[in-house]
Amino acid sequence: SSTKAFTRLVLQGRVGAAIRAIKSSVEGVAPVPISPKVIKQLKLKHPEPAETTSYLQGPHLPINEIKFSDVTPEAVLRAAKHLSGSGGPSGADAGLWKHILLCKKFKSTSYELAKALSVLATKLATEQTDPVYLEAFVASRLIPLSKQPSGIRPIGIGEVIRRSVGKVVTTALKPDIIDATAPLQLCGGLKGGVEAAVHAAREMFDSDEC
């Protein structure tokens, strides 16, 4: 039941997940049991992907590898503290990855894994990789959710390792992301971005032209 799920998540320290579980039960959003009809609907919403030689479209610009010098094992371990969510097709969720990377009982093994992930992140960010070798990395677990008043809403849950690599790379590129998106995109890491948006909205509503 939703009450048991809420209690279990709270005891695990996953307060955000517990709140979302209660909200989903109130709004009537829940996973739909798999059946031939549901599988057919999912296939209609997700046709077979087209063959491609690259996930990037357009010209391949030269990459300055120096920008990724901060992609280190230590950066991977820092990012691991902020991992959250369910697992992809492998079933390994964020809790498992955090345990493997941050638990002291694994000693040097955790650091070696973080080192391997940093090498992977750097390679993906600086070299062109055949999509065939990335199928498992970008794969998602498709979850059908109920959609009011009828129908289903497909939700894809990717692998946690992909989220970890993404966190490390975006952290390394944070200054470039801010330069490329600010001031139009305040969620790119711009300091005081929310406050700026609030003041801008306030001035707009207070102006005589509004």
N, C-alpha and C positions, 0 to 999 in steps of 0.2 A: 504494500500500500504506500501511498504518498507520505504518510506519517512515518512509517518505518524507514523509507528512503531518506527522508529529511533527518531523522535521528542518526542514521548510520553515517551520512555525510558530515554532519556537525561533529560527531565523535572522531572522525578522521581529520578534522580541521579544515574541511573543504566547505567553508561557509557560503562562498559564492555559488558553488554547485548546489548546495542545499536550498538556497533562495530561488535559484532557477527551477529546481525540481518542483517546489511549491507553486511557483508562478505558472509552470507548464500544466500542472494538474488543475489549477483554477481556470485557465484559459482553454482547457480541453486539448492541449497539444501533447501528444504521447506517441512513442514508437508504434508503428503498425505491424502486426504479425505478418511474416513473409508468407505469401501464397502465390500460386501461378498468376493470378490477376494482378497482384502488386508488382511482381517481377515484370510483367508485360507493360505496366504503366511506367515503371522505371526505365525500361528500354526505350520507350517512346520519348521520354524526356532526355535520355542520354544516348544518342545514336553512336555508332562506331566512330572512333576518332580517325581523322584523315592522316595518312602517312606523311611524315615530315622528317627532314634531316636536321632540323634545329628548332628549339623552342623559342628562339629569338627571331623576330621578324625585322627585315631591313638590313642595312649594312652593318658589319661587325666593326665597331670602332676600336682603336688601340686602347689597351688597358694598362694603366700605371700600377704595376704590382706593389709599389711602395705603399699605396693607399691601404693595402691589406696586411701591413706589417703588424698591426694590432690584433690580428686574428691569431691568438695564441691559446695554448691549453688553459692558461689562467682565465682568459676571456670566456672560454667555453664553460669553465666551472662557475664563473659569475653568472652567466646566462642561465645555467641550469637551476639556479635558485628561484628563477622567475617562470619556470616552465609550468604549464597547467593544462588540464584537459584530458580527454580520452585518447586512446591509442588508435592507430590506423589498422590496416589489414593484419599486421603482426600481433596486435592485441597488447603491445607494450605501451602503457599509458605514461603520463608525465610523472606520476608517483614512482613508478619503477625506474625510470631513467634518472630521476633525482636521487633515488636510493643508490643506484649503481655508481653515479658520478660523485656523490657527496658523502657517502657513508665511509667513515674512517677505517672500518674493519677490512675494506678491500685494499687499503694501503696504496702501493704504487700502481696497482692495476687500474684504479680509477683515473690516475693521472695519465697513464698510457692510453686509455680510451679517449680522454679529453684531447690528448696530443693527436691521435688519429682523426678525431672529428675536426680539429683545427686544420689539419692537412687537407682533409676532404673539402672543407669550406673554402680554403684558399684555391684549391684546384678548380672547383666549380665556378669561382668568381673570376678566375684569370685565364682559364683555358676553355676551348670549345670541346664539348663532350657529346658523343653520339647519343641521341635520345634513347636508343635501344638499351644502353647501360644505365639509364635513369628511370626505367619503368617502375622498379620497386621503390625508388626514392620518392617519386611523385605520385605513387598510387594512393588512393583514398578508399576508405570503407564507407559504402553508401548506406545511409540510414533513412528509411521512409518514415516521415512523421505525418500525423493526421492534419488535414487542412480543412478548416471550416469554410463553408458548410459541408462540403464533401470533397473527396480527393485526397491526394498525398503531396507532401512537400519533401523532395529529396535533399538530404544534408550529407555532404562529403566530409569525412574526418581523415585528415592526412596523418602520416607518421610523425611521431614526436621528434625524431632525428632531423626531419626536414625543418620543423619549427626551430630547433636548436641552432641549426646552421643559419637559418634566416635571421635569428636574433643577433648572432655574432657578427654576421656580415653587415647588417644594417647599423649596428653600433659602430663598427669601424668606419662606415660611410656617413655617419651622422652629420658632420660639417657640410659635406657635399649635398646631402639631402635637404638640409636647411637652406643652403644657397639656391638650390634649384626650385624649391617650393615656396619659400617665404616671400612676401607676407600673405599670399593667397591661401596657402594650406597651413593652418596653424597646428595641425597634429603632427607635423614633420619633425618636431623636437625644438621648435622655437621657444625660447624662454619667455615666460609671461604671455604666451599666445592666447590663453583663455581670457586673461584679464583684458588684453587688447580687444578681443572680440566683444566682451561685455561693454567696454567703454564705447566702442564704435557703435554698437546697437543702441546704447543709451543716448548718444549724441544724435543718432538718426531719428529716434522717437521724440526727442526734445526739440528738434529743429522745426521751424515754422512750415517747412515744405512737406513734412510728413503728414 
